[in-house]
Amino acid sequence: MVPLSIATFNVNGLRDPKKCSQVVQWGKIYNVDIMLLQETFLSSSDDLNFFKAKWGGPVYFSSSRSNRSGGVVIAIKDRFKCEVLDIKKDTSGRCISVLCTTADTSFRVCNIYAPNSPSERKMFFNELYVHTRGSNPIISGGDFNCVIDPIDRSSTNANTHSFAGCNEIQDLVSQYNLVDCYRTLHPSTPGHTWALGDRSSRLDRLYLPTNFAVFKVDTVFLPFSDHNPLYVNFSLNNTLRKGKGYWKYNSSLSHDEDFVHDLRYQYKLWSTLKPPSALLPTGGKM
């Protein structure tokens, strides 16, 4: 299949026309087909239209006027021939996902900007099912605002809260058969994407399905953000290989009214397909 390129970049603001043009130009130089941007601060139609005109392709975004540091964007180049069938986004400018369909396969792209607060971050990851549920393969990337392994942060960055949320991420990775692209190809290289003074961490990551072929993963220094973009060259695969993952029920879903309502509806629909006695070993009793 034709190789593709995806990149994630916390731009730390995209309202400045010069900076916006620089980000788009970087995407052109690296032939990025799908761009995931975080902390865009885009809220007005004028700001968004300027970026769209520069980018040259469909742009999907989530923003919040109450969260000045938010704003996430998924931008797709016209040369990547796909149809977007479904869009899911939050109201705080922290997550957006789109379902892309090509002639060969379908997959969902999810762009994440996780909260700084450890407790809010863990809750955020536990509620990501709203944007990722379904049978399609998932590509997930963005600024996760936490690290997974000690190598992911500098020795001077001793903040123990930086690991908060890593267990929830590992559950998602296992559930959807994903791999951390950078750490898979560079197991012993820190690859830090964020720096402040003498502190640095690998906060920005891209997770792809295990059956997608990854050819190249790298970070690039750009002077107009405290984050470095991460890009991956890969190819799609329309067959989902079963990995070592296990399914784990997220108990917090039991308190989500929309999820419970949807589950009850789906169960009633499913129960009409077979006689009640065939549904459960107890003869249809729960």
BAROZA-488928 format. One record per residue: residue number from 1; x negated, y negated, z of N, C-alpha, C in turn. Coordinates in nm, 2 decimals. Layout:
<dokes>
   k n.east n.north   n.up ca.east ca.north  ca.up c.east c.north   c.up
 NUM      X       Y      Z       X        Y      Z      X       Y      Z
...
</dokes>
This chain:
<dokes>
   k n.east n.north   n.up ca.east ca.north  ca.up c.east c.north   c.up
   1  -0.08    0.12   0.00    0.00     0.00   0.00  -0.09   -0.13   0.00
   2  -0.03   -0.24  -0.04   -0.11    -0.36  -0.05  -0.15   -0.41   0.09
   3  -0.27   -0.44   0.11   -0.32    -0.49   0.24  -0.25   -0.63   0.27
   4  -0.23   -0.65   0.40   -0.17    -0.77   0.45  -0.25   -0.83   0.56
   5  -0.23   -0.96   0.59   -0.30    -1.03   0.69  -0.21   -1.10   0.78
   6  -0.22   -1.08   0.91   -0.14    -1.14   1.01  -0.23   -1.21   1.11
   7  -0.19   -1.33   1.16   -0.27    -1.40   1.26  -0.18   -1.46   1.37
   8  -0.24   -1.47   1.49   -0.18    -1.54   1.60  -0.26   -1.65   1.65
   9  -0.20   -1.76   1.68   -0.28    -1.88   1.72  -0.20   -1.97   1.82
  10  -0.25   -1.99   1.94   -0.19    -2.09   2.03  -0.25   -2.22   1.98
  11  -0.17   -2.31   1.92   -0.22    -2.43   1.85  -0.23   -2.55   1.95
  12  -0.16   -2.53   2.07   -0.17    -2.64   2.17  -0.12   -2.77   2.10
  13   0.00   -2.76   2.03    0.06    -2.88   1.97   0.04   -2.88   1.82
  14   0.15   -2.91   1.75    0.14    -2.91   1.60   0.22   -3.03   1.55
  15   0.24   -3.13   1.63    0.31    -3.25   1.58   0.22   -3.34   1.50
  16   0.09   -3.34   1.53    0.00    -3.43   1.46  -0.01   -3.39   1.32
  17   0.02   -3.47   1.22    0.01    -3.43   1.08  -0.12   -3.38   1.04
  18  -0.23   -3.44   1.09   -0.37    -3.40   1.05  -0.39   -3.26   1.10
  19  -0.36   -3.23   1.23   -0.38    -3.10   1.29  -0.29   -3.00   1.22
  20  -0.17   -3.03   1.19   -0.08    -2.94   1.12  -0.14   -2.90   0.99
  21  -0.19   -2.99   0.92   -0.26    -2.96   0.79  -0.38   -2.87   0.80
  22  -0.45   -2.89   0.91   -0.57    -2.81   0.94  -0.54   -2.67   0.97
  23  -0.43   -2.65   1.04   -0.38    -2.51   1.07  -0.34   -2.44   0.95
  24  -0.26   -2.51   0.86   -0.22    -2.45   0.74  -0.34   -2.42   0.65
  25  -0.43   -2.51   0.64   -0.55    -2.49   0.56  -0.63   -2.37   0.61
  26  -0.64   -2.35   0.74   -0.71    -2.23   0.79  -0.64   -2.10   0.74
  27  -0.50   -2.11   0.75   -0.43    -1.99   0.70  -0.45   -1.96   0.56
  28  -0.47   -2.06   0.47   -0.49    -2.04   0.33  -0.63   -1.98   0.31
  29  -0.73   -2.03   0.38   -0.87    -1.98   0.37  -0.88   -1.83   0.40
  30  -0.80   -1.79   0.50   -0.81    -1.65   0.55  -0.70   -1.57   0.48
  31  -0.62   -1.63   0.39   -0.52    -1.55   0.32  -0.42   -1.49   0.41
  32  -0.37   -1.57   0.51   -0.28    -1.51   0.61  -0.14   -1.50   0.55
  33  -0.08   -1.38   0.56    0.05    -1.36   0.50   0.16   -1.39   0.61
  34   0.13   -1.36   0.73    0.23    -1.38   0.84   0.15   -1.46   0.96
  35   0.20   -1.57   0.99    0.13    -1.65   1.10   0.22   -1.66   1.22
  36   0.17   -1.63   1.34    0.24    -1.64   1.46   0.18   -1.76   1.54
  37   0.26   -1.86   1.57    0.20    -1.98   1.63   0.28   -2.00   1.77
  38   0.20   -2.04   1.87    0.26    -2.07   2.00   0.22   -2.21   2.04
  39   0.30   -2.26   2.14    0.29    -2.40   2.19   0.28   -2.50   2.07
  40   0.38   -2.49   1.99    0.39    -2.58   1.87   0.44   -2.72   1.91
  41   0.52   -2.73   2.02    0.59    -2.85   2.06   0.69   -2.90   1.95
  42   0.71   -2.82   1.85    0.80    -2.87   1.74   0.95   -2.87   1.80
  43   1.01   -2.98   1.79    1.15    -2.99   1.83   1.24   -3.06   1.73
  44   1.18   -3.16   1.66    1.26    -3.24   1.57   1.25   -3.18   1.43
  45   1.36   -3.20   1.35    1.36    -3.15   1.22   1.25   -3.21   1.13
  46   1.21   -3.33   1.16    1.10    -3.39   1.08   0.97   -3.32   1.10
  47   0.94   -3.29   1.22    0.81    -3.21   1.25   0.82   -3.08   1.18
  48   0.93   -3.01   1.19    0.94    -2.87   1.13   0.93   -2.88   0.98
  49   1.00   -2.98   0.92    1.00    -2.99   0.78   0.86   -3.02   0.72
  50   0.78   -3.10   0.80    0.65    -3.13   0.75   0.57   -3.00   0.75
  51   0.58   -2.92   0.85    0.50    -2.79   0.85   0.55   -2.70   0.74
  52   0.68   -2.69   0.72    0.74    -2.60   0.62   0.68   -2.65   0.48
  53   0.68   -2.77   0.45    0.63    -2.82   0.32   0.49   -2.79   0.30
  54   0.41   -2.80   0.41    0.27    -2.77   0.40   0.24   -2.61   0.38
  55   0.33   -2.53   0.45    0.30    -2.39   0.46   0.33   -2.32   0.33
  56   0.44   -2.34   0.27    0.48    -2.27   0.14   0.54   -2.14   0.16
  57   0.65   -2.13   0.23    0.72    -2.01   0.26   0.81   -2.02   0.37
  58   0.90   -1.92   0.40    1.00    -1.93   0.50   0.93   -1.94   0.64
  59   0.99   -2.03   0.73    0.95    -2.05   0.86   1.06   -2.03   0.96
  60   1.04   -1.96   1.07    1.14    -1.93   1.17   1.08   -1.98   1.30
  61   1.16   -2.04   1.38    1.11    -2.10   1.51   1.21   -2.10   1.62
  62   1.16   -2.10   1.74    1.24    -2.12   1.86   1.17   -2.23   1.94
  63   1.25   -2.32   1.99    1.20    -2.43   2.07   1.30   -2.47   2.18
  64   1.25   -2.54   2.28    1.34    -2.59   2.39   1.30   -2.73   2.42
  65   1.40   -2.82   2.43    1.37    -2.96   2.47   1.33   -2.97   2.61
  66   1.37   -2.87   2.70    1.34    -2.88   2.84   1.21   -2.82   2.87
  67   1.14   -2.74   2.77    1.01    -2.68   2.80   0.91   -2.75   2.70
  68   0.85   -2.85   2.74    0.76    -2.93   2.66   0.65   -2.84   2.60
  69   0.60   -2.75   2.68    0.48    -2.67   2.64   0.52   -2.55   2.55
  70   0.65   -2.53   2.52    0.70    -2.42   2.44   0.69   -2.44   2.29
  71   0.76   -2.35   2.23    0.78    -2.36   2.08   0.70   -2.25   2.01
  72   0.76   -2.15   1.95    0.70    -2.05   1.88   0.75   -2.04   1.74
  73   0.66   -2.00   1.65    0.69    -2.01   1.50   0.64   -1.88   1.44
  74   0.72   -1.82   1.35    0.68    -1.71   1.26   0.69   -1.77   1.12
  75   0.57   -1.78   1.05    0.57    -1.83   0.92   0.52   -1.72   0.82
  76   0.60   -1.71   0.71    0.57    -1.60   0.62   0.54   -1.66   0.48
  77   0.43   -1.62   0.42    0.39    -1.67   0.29   0.49   -1.62   0.18
  78   0.51   -1.70   0.08    0.60    -1.66  -0.03   0.55   -1.54  -0.11
  79   0.41   -1.52  -0.11    0.35    -1.41  -0.18   0.38   -1.28  -0.12
  80   0.42   -1.28   0.01    0.46    -1.15   0.07   0.61   -1.13   0.05
  81   0.64   -1.05  -0.04    0.78    -1.03  -0.08   0.85   -0.94   0.02
  82   0.93   -1.01   0.10    1.01    -0.94   0.20   1.14   -1.01   0.22
  83   1.24   -0.94   0.27    1.37    -1.00   0.31   1.38   -1.00   0.46
  84   1.41   -1.11   0.52    1.44    -1.11   0.66   1.59   -1.09   0.69
  85   1.62   -0.98   0.75    1.76    -0.94   0.77   1.81   -0.98   0.91
  86   1.73   -1.00   1.00    1.78    -1.03   1.14   1.68   -1.12   1.21
  87   1.73   -1.22   1.29    1.64    -1.31   1.37   1.69   -1.31   1.51
  88   1.60   -1.28   1.60    1.64    -1.29   1.75   1.54   -1.39   1.81
  89   1.60   -1.48   1.89    1.51    -1.58   1.96   1.57   -1.62   2.09
  90   1.49   -1.67   2.18    1.54    -1.71   2.31   1.57   -1.86   2.31
  91   1.60   -1.92   2.42    1.64    -2.06   2.43   1.53   -2.14   2.50
  92   1.42   -2.08   2.53    1.32    -2.15   2.60   1.19   -2.17   2.52
  93   1.19   -2.13   2.39    1.08    -2.15   2.30   0.96   -2.06   2.33
  94   0.99   -1.94   2.38    0.89    -1.85   2.42   0.89   -1.72   2.34
  95   0.99   -1.69   2.27    0.99    -1.56   2.19   1.08   -1.57   2.07
  96   1.04   -1.52   1.96    1.12    -1.50   1.84   1.08   -1.38   1.77
  97   1.17   -1.31   1.71    1.14    -1.19   1.63   1.22   -1.19   1.51
  98   1.17   -1.13   1.40    1.24    -1.12   1.27   1.22   -0.98   1.22
  99   1.33   -0.93   1.16    1.32    -0.80   1.09   1.29   -0.82   0.95
 100   1.18   -0.77   0.90    1.13    -0.78   0.76   1.16   -0.65   0.69
 101   1.21   -0.66   0.57    1.23    -0.54   0.48   1.16   -0.56   0.35
 102   1.08   -0.47   0.31    1.01    -0.47   0.18   1.07   -0.35   0.10
 103   1.01   -0.34  -0.02    1.05    -0.23  -0.11   1.02   -0.09  -0.05
 104   0.92   -0.09   0.05    0.88     0.04   0.10   0.92    0.07   0.24
 105   0.94   -0.04   0.32    0.96    -0.01   0.46   1.02   -0.13   0.53
 106   1.06   -0.12   0.66    1.11    -0.22   0.74   1.04   -0.23   0.87
 107   1.01   -0.34   0.92    0.95    -0.36   1.05   0.98   -0.49   1.11
 108   0.97   -0.50   1.24    1.01    -0.62   1.32   0.88   -0.69   1.37
 109   0.87   -0.82   1.35    0.76    -0.90   1.40   0.81   -0.98   1.51
 110   0.74   -0.97   1.63    0.78    -1.04   1.75   0.66   -1.13   1.79
 111   0.69   -1.26   1.81    0.60    -1.36   1.85   0.62   -1.40   1.99
 112   0.52   -1.39   2.08    0.54    -1.41   2.22   0.45   -1.52   2.28
 113   0.51   -1.60   2.36    0.43    -1.70   2.44   0.47   -1.68   2.59
 114   0.40   -1.60   2.66    0.44    -1.56   2.80   0.41   -1.67   2.90
 115   0.49   -1.68   3.01    0.48    -1.78   3.11   0.35   -1.77   3.19
 116   0.30   -1.88   3.24    0.19    -1.88   3.33   0.21   -1.82   3.46
 117   0.33   -1.84   3.52    0.37    -1.79   3.65   0.37   -1.63   3.65
 118   0.29   -1.57   3.74    0.29    -1.42   3.74   0.43   -1.36   3.75
 119   0.51   -1.41   3.84    0.64    -1.35   3.86   0.73   -1.37   3.74
 120   0.73   -1.49   3.68    0.80    -1.52   3.56   0.75   -1.43   3.44
 121   0.62   -1.41   3.44    0.56    -1.34   3.33   0.61   -1.19   3.33
 122   0.61   -1.13   3.45    0.65    -0.99   3.46   0.80   -0.98   3.42
 123   0.88   -1.07   3.46    1.02    -1.07   3.43   1.04   -1.09   3.28
 124   0.96   -1.18   3.22    0.96    -1.20   3.08   0.94   -1.08   3.00
 125   0.83   -1.00   3.03    0.80    -0.88   2.96   0.91   -0.77   2.98
 126   0.97   -0.77   3.10    1.07    -0.67   3.12   1.20   -0.70   3.04
 127   1.22   -0.82   3.00    1.34    -0.86   2.92   1.31   -0.87   2.77
 128   1.19   -0.83   2.73    1.16    -0.83   2.58   1.24   -0.74   2.50
 129   1.31   -0.64   2.56    1.39    -0.54   2.49   1.49   -0.61   2.40
 130   1.54   -0.73   2.44    1.63    -0.80   2.36   1.58   -0.83   2.22
 131   1.45   -0.85   2.21    1.39    -0.89   2.09   1.33   -0.77   2.01
 132   1.31   -0.66   2.08    1.24    -0.55   2.02   1.32   -0.42   2.00
 133   1.44   -0.41   2.06    1.51    -0.29   2.05   1.55   -0.26   1.91
 134   1.56   -0.13   1.88    1.59    -0.08   1.75   1.50    0.03   1.71
 135   1.52    0.08   1.59    1.44     0.20   1.55   1.33    0.16   1.45
 136   1.31    0.03   1.42    1.21    -0.01   1.33   1.07   -0.03   1.40
 137   0.96    0.00   1.33    0.83    -0.03   1.39   0.82   -0.17   1.43
 138   0.74   -0.20   1.54    0.72    -0.33   1.59   0.58   -0.38   1.57
 139   0.56   -0.50   1.53    0.44    -0.57   1.53   0.46   -0.69   1.64
 140   0.38   -0.68   1.74    0.39    -0.78   1.85   0.26   -0.86   1.87
 141   0.27   -0.99   1.87    0.15    -1.07   1.89   0.18   -1.20   1.96
 142   0.08   -1.27   2.00    0.10    -1.40   2.06   0.00   -1.42   2.18
 143   0.04   -1.52   2.26   -0.03    -1.56   2.38   0.03   -1.49   2.50
 144  -0.03   -1.38   2.55    0.03    -1.30   2.66   0.00   -1.36   2.79
 145  -0.09   -1.45   2.80   -0.12    -1.52   2.93  -0.16   -1.43   3.04
 146  -0.21   -1.31   3.00   -0.27    -1.22   3.10  -0.37   -1.13   3.04
 147  -0.45   -1.06   3.12   -0.55    -0.97   3.06  -0.51   -0.82   3.10
 148  -0.57   -0.73   3.03   -0.54    -0.59   3.05  -0.66   -0.52   3.13
 149  -0.78   -0.55   3.08   -0.90    -0.49   3.14  -1.00   -0.60   3.19
 150  -1.09   -0.56   3.29   -1.19    -0.66   3.34  -1.27   -0.72   3.23
 151  -1.30   -0.65   3.12   -1.38    -0.71   3.01  -1.30   -0.82   2.94
 152  -1.17   -0.83   2.96   -1.09    -0.93   2.90  -1.11   -1.07   2.96
 153  -1.19   -1.08   3.07   -1.21    -1.21   3.13  -1.35   -1.23   3.17
 154  -1.40   -1.35   3.18   -1.54    -1.38   3.22  -1.55   -1.35   3.37
 155  -1.67   -1.33   3.42   -1.70    -1.30   3.56  -1.67   -1.42   3.65
 156  -1.67   -1.54   3.59   -1.64    -1.67   3.66  -1.49   -1.69   3.68
 157  -1.41   -1.61   3.60   -1.26    -1.63   3.60  -1.21   -1.52   3.70
 158  -1.21   -1.55   3.83   -1.17    -1.45   3.93  -1.03   -1.46   3.97
 159  -0.94   -1.51   3.90   -0.80    -1.53   3.93  -0.73   -1.39   3.92
 160  -0.69   -1.33   4.04   -0.63    -1.20   4.04  -0.50   -1.20   3.97
 161  -0.43   -1.31   3.96   -0.30    -1.32   3.90  -0.31   -1.30   3.75
 162  -0.43   -1.30   3.69   -0.44    -1.29   3.55  -0.40   -1.15   3.50
 163  -0.39   -1.05   3.59   -0.35    -0.91   3.55  -0.20   -0.89   3.57
 164  -0.13   -0.99   3.63    0.01    -0.97   3.64   0.08   -0.96   3.51
 165   0.16   -0.86   3.49    0.23    -0.83   3.37   0.16   -0.73   3.28
 166   0.04   -0.68   3.32   -0.03    -0.59   3.23   0.04   -0.45   3.23
 167   0.10   -0.41   3.35    0.17    -0.28   3.35   0.29   -0.28   3.26
 168   0.36   -0.40   3.26    0.48    -0.41   3.18   0.44   -0.40   3.03
 169   0.33   -0.46   3.00    0.28    -0.46   2.86   0.25   -0.32   2.82
 170   0.18   -0.25   2.91    0.14    -0.11   2.88   0.26   -0.02   2.86
 171   0.37   -0.05   2.93    0.49     0.03   2.91   0.55    0.01   2.77
 172   0.55   -0.12   2.72    0.59    -0.15   2.59   0.51   -0.09   2.48
 173   0.38   -0.09   2.50    0.28    -0.04   2.41   0.31    0.11   2.40
 174   0.33    0.18   2.51    0.35     0.32   2.51   0.49    0.36   2.44
 175   0.59    0.28   2.48    0.73     0.30   2.43   0.73    0.29   2.28
 176   0.66    0.19   2.22    0.67     0.17   2.08   0.55    0.22   2.00
 177   0.47    0.30   2.06    0.35     0.36   1.99   0.26    0.25   1.93
 178   0.22    0.16   2.01    0.14     0.05   1.95   0.00    0.06   2.00
 179  -0.09   -0.01   1.93   -0.23    -0.02   1.96  -0.28   -0.17   1.97
 180  -0.36   -0.19   2.06   -0.43    -0.32   2.07  -0.54   -0.33   1.96
 181  -0.51   -0.40   1.86   -0.60    -0.40   1.74  -0.74   -0.44   1.77
 182  -0.76   -0.55   1.84   -0.89    -0.59   1.87  -0.97   -0.49   1.95
 183  -0.91   -0.45   2.06   -0.98    -0.36   2.16  -1.01   -0.22   2.09
 184  -0.92   -0.18   2.00   -0.94    -0.05   1.93  -1.07   -0.06   1.84
 185  -1.08   -0.17   1.77   -1.20    -0.18   1.68  -1.32   -0.24   1.74
 186  -1.30   -0.31   1.86   -1.42    -0.37   1.93  -1.41   -0.33   2.08
 187  -1.43   -0.20   2.11   -1.41    -0.16   2.25  -1.50   -0.22   2.35
 188  -1.62   -0.27   2.31   -1.72    -0.32   2.41  -1.74   -0.47   2.39
 189  -1.67   -0.54   2.30   -1.69    -0.68   2.28  -1.58   -0.76   2.35
 190  -1.61   -0.85   2.43   -1.51    -0.92   2.51  -1.40   -0.98   2.42
 191  -1.44   -1.05   2.31   -1.34    -1.11   2.22  -1.25   -1.21   2.29
 192  -1.30   -1.29   2.38   -1.22    -1.39   2.45  -1.16   -1.49   2.35
 193  -1.03   -1.53   2.37   -0.97    -1.62   2.28  -0.93   -1.75   2.34
 194  -0.95   -1.76   2.48   -0.93    -1.89   2.55  -1.04   -1.92   2.63
 195  -1.08   -2.05   2.64   -1.19    -2.10   2.72  -1.16   -2.23   2.78
 196  -1.21   -2.25   2.91   -1.20    -2.38   2.97  -1.32   -2.39   3.07
 197  -1.41   -2.47   3.03   -1.54    -2.48   3.11  -1.62   -2.35   3.10
 198  -1.65   -2.30   3.21   -1.72    -2.17   3.21  -1.63   -2.05   3.23
 199  -1.50   -2.07   3.22   -1.41    -1.96   3.23  -1.35   -1.93   3.09
 200  -1.33   -1.80   3.07   -1.27    -1.75   2.94  -1.20   -1.62   2.96
 201  -1.10   -1.60   2.87   -1.02    -1.47   2.88  -0.97   -1.44   2.74
 202  -0.93   -1.31   2.73   -0.87    -1.26   2.60  -0.72   -1.26   2.62
 203  -0.66   -1.37   2.60   -0.51    -1.39   2.63  -0.43   -1.36   2.50
 204  -0.49   -1.38   2.39   -0.42    -1.37   2.26  -0.44   -1.23   2.20
 205  -0.34   -1.16   2.16   -0.36    -1.02   2.11  -0.25   -0.99   2.00
 206  -0.29   -0.89   1.92   -0.19    -0.84   1.82  -0.18   -0.69   1.84
 207  -0.06   -0.64   1.86   -0.03    -0.50   1.87   0.04   -0.45   1.75
 208  -0.01   -0.34   1.68    0.05    -0.28   1.56   0.08   -0.14   1.59
 209   0.18   -0.08   1.51    0.21     0.06   1.53   0.08    0.15   1.50
 210   0.08    0.26   1.56   -0.04     0.35   1.55  -0.06    0.40   1.41
 211   0.05    0.40   1.33    0.04     0.46   1.19   0.01    0.35   1.09
 212  -0.01    0.22   1.13   -0.05     0.12   1.04  -0.20    0.12   1.03
 213  -0.25    0.11   0.91   -0.40     0.12   0.89  -0.46   -0.02   0.91
 214  -0.54   -0.03   1.01   -0.61    -0.16   1.04  -0.75   -0.16   0.98
 215  -0.78   -0.26   0.90   -0.91    -0.27   0.83  -1.01   -0.37   0.90
 216  -0.96   -0.48   0.95   -1.05    -0.58   1.01  -0.97   -0.66   1.11
 217  -1.04   -0.69   1.22   -0.99    -0.77   1.33  -1.10   -0.86   1.38
 218  -1.06   -0.99   1.39   -1.17    -1.08   1.43  -1.10   -1.21   1.49
 219  -1.18   -1.29   1.57   -1.14    -1.42   1.62  -1.23   -1.52   1.55
 220  -1.17   -1.64   1.54   -1.24    -1.75   1.47  -1.24   -1.88   1.56
 221  -1.35   -1.94   1.58   -1.35    -2.07   1.66  -1.30   -2.18   1.57
 222  -1.20   -2.25   1.63   -1.15    -2.38   1.57  -1.15   -2.48   1.68
 223  -1.19   -2.60   1.65   -1.22    -2.71   1.75  -1.10   -2.78   1.80
 224  -0.98   -2.76   1.74   -0.87    -2.84   1.78  -0.77   -2.77   1.87
 225  -0.81   -2.67   1.94   -0.73    -2.60   2.04  -0.82   -2.53   2.15
 226  -0.77   -2.51   2.27   -0.84    -2.43   2.37  -0.83   -2.28   2.34
 227  -0.76   -2.24   2.24   -0.75    -2.10   2.20  -0.81   -2.08   2.07
 228  -0.86   -1.96   2.04   -0.91    -1.93   1.91  -0.81   -1.84   1.84
 229  -0.79   -1.85   1.71   -0.69    -1.76   1.64  -0.75   -1.62   1.63
 230  -0.66   -1.53   1.62   -0.70    -1.39   1.60  -0.63   -1.34   1.48
 231  -0.70   -1.28   1.39   -0.63    -1.23   1.27  -0.67   -1.08   1.24
 232  -0.57   -1.01   1.17   -0.59    -0.87   1.15  -0.55   -0.84   1.00
 233  -0.64   -0.77   0.93   -0.60    -0.72   0.80  -0.56   -0.57   0.81
 234  -0.44   -0.54   0.75   -0.39    -0.41   0.77  -0.30   -0.37   0.65
 235  -0.25   -0.25   0.65   -0.15    -0.21   0.55  -0.04   -0.14   0.62
 236   0.08   -0.15   0.57    0.20    -0.09   0.62   0.21    0.06   0.59
 237   0.28    0.13   0.67    0.30     0.27   0.65   0.45    0.29   0.69
 238   0.52    0.35   0.60    0.67     0.37   0.62   0.70    0.50   0.69
 239   0.60    0.57   0.74    0.62     0.70   0.82   0.57    0.67   0.96
 240   0.66    0.69   1.06    0.62     0.67   1.20   0.57    0.79   1.26
 241   0.44    0.79   1.29    0.37     0.90   1.35   0.40    0.90   1.50
 242   0.44    1.02   1.56    0.47     1.03   1.70   0.34    1.03   1.78
 243   0.33    0.94   1.87    0.20     0.93   1.95   0.21    0.99   2.08
 244   0.13    0.95   2.18    0.12     1.01   2.31   0.22    0.94   2.41
 245   0.29    0.84   2.35    0.37     0.76   2.44   0.49    0.84   2.50
 246   0.55    0.78   2.61    0.66     0.84   2.68   0.77    0.74   2.69
 247   0.89    0.78   2.70    1.00     0.69   2.72   1.02    0.66   2.86
 248   1.03    0.53   2.90    1.06     0.50   3.04   1.17    0.40   3.04
 249   1.28    0.43   3.12    1.39     0.35   3.13   1.36    0.23   3.21
 250   1.39    0.11   3.16    1.37    -0.02   3.23   1.50   -0.04   3.32
 251   1.48   -0.02   3.45    1.60    -0.02   3.54   1.66   -0.16   3.55
 252   1.59   -0.26   3.52    1.64    -0.40   3.52   1.76   -0.41   3.42
 253   1.76   -0.33   3.32    1.86    -0.34   3.21   2.00   -0.31   3.27
 254   2.01   -0.24   3.38    2.14    -0.21   3.45   2.21   -0.33   3.50
 255   2.13   -0.44   3.52    2.19    -0.56   3.57   2.22   -0.66   3.45
 256   2.19   -0.62   3.33    2.21    -0.71   3.21   2.35   -0.68   3.16
 257   2.44   -0.78   3.17    2.58    -0.75   3.13   2.60   -0.72   2.98
 258   2.52   -0.80   2.90    2.53    -0.77   2.76   2.48   -0.63   2.72
 259   2.37   -0.59   2.78    2.32    -0.45   2.76   2.42   -0.35   2.80
 260   2.48   -0.36   2.92    2.57    -0.26   2.97   2.69   -0.26   2.88
 261   2.74   -0.37   2.84    2.86    -0.38   2.75   2.83   -0.31   2.62
 262   2.71   -0.34   2.56    2.67    -0.28   2.44   2.65   -0.12   2.45
 263   2.60   -0.08   2.56    2.58     0.06   2.59   2.71    0.14   2.60
 264   2.80    0.08   2.67    2.94     0.14   2.68   3.01    0.15   2.55
 265   3.00    0.04   2.47    3.06     0.05   2.34   3.00    0.15   2.25
 266   2.86    0.16   2.25    2.79     0.26   2.17   2.83    0.40   2.21
 267   2.84    0.42   2.34    2.88     0.56   2.39   3.02    0.60   2.35
 268   3.11    0.50   2.36    3.25     0.53   2.31   3.25    0.57   2.17
 269   3.17    0.49   2.09    3.16     0.52   1.94   3.10    0.66   1.92
 270   2.99    0.69   1.99    2.93     0.82   1.97   3.02    0.93   2.02
 271   3.10    0.91   2.12    3.18     1.02   2.18   3.29    1.06   2.08
 272   3.32    0.98   1.98    3.42     1.01   1.88   3.37    1.11   1.78
 273   3.24    1.13   1.77    3.18     1.21   1.67   3.19    1.36   1.70
 274   3.20    1.39   1.83    3.21     1.53   1.87   3.32    1.55   1.97
 275   3.37    1.68   1.99    3.47     1.70   2.09   3.41    1.67   2.23
 276   3.48    1.62   2.32    3.43     1.59   2.46   3.35    1.70   2.52
 277   3.39    1.82   2.50    3.33     1.94   2.57   3.19    1.96   2.51
 278   3.16    1.90   2.40    3.03     1.93   2.34   2.93    1.82   2.37
 279   2.98    1.71   2.44    2.89     1.60   2.47   2.80    1.63   2.59
 280   2.85    1.69   2.69    2.77     1.72   2.81   2.79    1.86   2.86
 281   2.69    1.91   2.92    2.69     2.05   2.98   2.81    2.07   3.07
 282   2.86    1.97   3.13    2.96     1.97   3.23   3.10    1.97   3.17
 283   3.10    1.98   3.04    3.23     1.97   2.97   3.29    1.84   2.95
 284   3.20    1.74   2.95    3.24     1.60   2.92   3.26    1.52   3.05
 285   3.22    1.57   3.16    3.24     1.50   3.29   3.11    1.44   3.33
 286   3.11    1.32   3.38    2.99     1.25   3.42   3.00    1.22   3.57
</dokes>
